[in-house]
């Protein structure tokens, strides 16, 4: 994934806007996840109800950061643990945007 980004002109050694997602049927649990993330400098982008998905809510938290593939992998593992700790049904992955 990082190689593809570099091939497409992304400077993967520079800060980018990383988004991370958590889902649960109980919206309030997602605020608990964000309380943990906020301490580490994350921004709450949105908590919204996912359409056509049995009433699930999704948290989108972002952070400007420079990540390597290894750091991203470690963060994904940590966020799976955070979802368990906060009794949230799932850590639902990430996305990334270039900073303009």
C-alpha positions as CSV (number, residue, x, y, z in Angstrom):
1,X,0.0,0.0,0.0
2,X,2.8,2.4,0.9
3,X,4.6,1.5,-2.3
4,X,1.5,2.2,-4.4
5,X,1.1,5.6,-2.7
6,X,4.7,6.5,-3.5
7,X,4.2,5.3,-7.1
8,X,1.3,7.7,-7.3
9,X,3.3,10.7,-6.2
10,X,2.5,10.6,-2.5
11,X,5.4,11.6,-0.2
12,X,4.9,8.8,2.4
13,X,7.6,10.3,4.6
14,X,5.6,13.5,5.2
15,X,2.7,14.1,7.5
16,X,-0.7,13.0,6.2
17,X,-4.2,13.0,7.6
18,X,-5.0,9.6,8.9
19,X,-8.6,8.6,9.7
20,X,-9.5,5.7,11.9
21,X,-13.0,4.1,12.3
22,X,-14.8,2.3,15.1
23,X,-18.4,0.9,14.9
24,X,-21.0,-0.1,17.4
25,X,-24.8,-0.1,17.7
26,X,-24.5,2.1,20.8
27,X,-23.4,5.6,19.9
28,X,-22.4,6.4,23.5
29,X,-19.7,3.7,23.5
30,X,-18.0,5.5,20.6
31,X,-17.7,8.7,22.7
32,X,-15.8,6.5,25.2
33,X,-13.4,5.5,22.4
34,X,-12.9,9.1,21.4
35,X,-12.2,10.1,25.0
36,X,-9.2,7.7,24.9
37,X,-8.1,8.9,21.5
38,X,-8.4,12.6,22.3
39,X,-5.7,12.3,24.9
40,X,-3.3,11.3,22.1
41,X,-4.2,14.3,19.9
42,X,-6.9,12.8,17.7
43,X,-9.7,15.0,16.3
44,X,-13.3,13.9,16.2
45,X,-14.4,14.2,12.6
46,X,-17.8,12.7,12.9
47,X,-20.0,10.1,14.6
48,X,-22.8,9.1,12.2
49,X,-25.3,6.4,11.7
50,X,-24.3,4.0,8.9
51,X,-27.2,3.6,6.4
52,X,-28.4,0.1,5.6
53,X,-26.2,-1.5,8.3
54,X,-28.7,-2.6,11.1
55,X,-28.4,0.6,13.1
56,X,-24.7,0.8,13.5
57,X,-22.9,4.1,14.4
58,X,-19.4,4.9,13.1
59,X,-16.7,7.0,14.7
60,X,-14.3,8.8,12.4
61,X,-11.3,10.1,14.3
62,X,-8.3,11.7,12.5
63,X,-4.7,12.7,13.3
64,X,-2.0,14.4,11.3
65,X,0.9,12.1,11.5
66,X,3.8,10.5,9.7
67,X,3.4,6.7,9.7
68,X,5.4,3.9,8.3
69,X,3.9,0.6,7.3
70,X,5.2,-0.9,10.6
71,X,3.8,2.0,12.7
72,X,0.4,1.7,11.0
73,X,0.3,-2.0,11.7
74,X,1.1,-1.4,15.4
75,X,-1.6,1.2,15.5
76,X,-4.1,-1.1,14.0
77,X,-3.2,-3.8,16.6
78,X,-3.6,-1.1,19.4
79,X,-6.9,0.0,18.0
80,X,-8.3,-3.5,18.0
81,X,-7.3,-3.7,21.7
82,X,-8.9,-0.3,22.3
83,X,-12.1,-1.5,20.8
84,X,-12.1,-4.5,23.2
85,X,-11.2,-2.3,26.1
86,X,-14.1,0.1,25.4
87,X,-16.5,-2.8,24.6
88,X,-17.0,-1.5,21.1
89,X,-18.0,-4.0,18.5
90,X,-15.3,-3.4,15.9
91,X,-12.3,-1.3,14.9
92,X,-13.2,-0.8,11.3
93,X,-9.9,0.3,9.7
94,X,-8.4,3.4,8.4
95,X,-8.0,5.8,5.5
96,X,-5.4,8.5,4.6
97,X,-5.5,11.8,2.8
98,X,-2.7,14.0,1.6
99,X,-2.5,17.4,3.3
100,X,-2.9,20.2,0.9
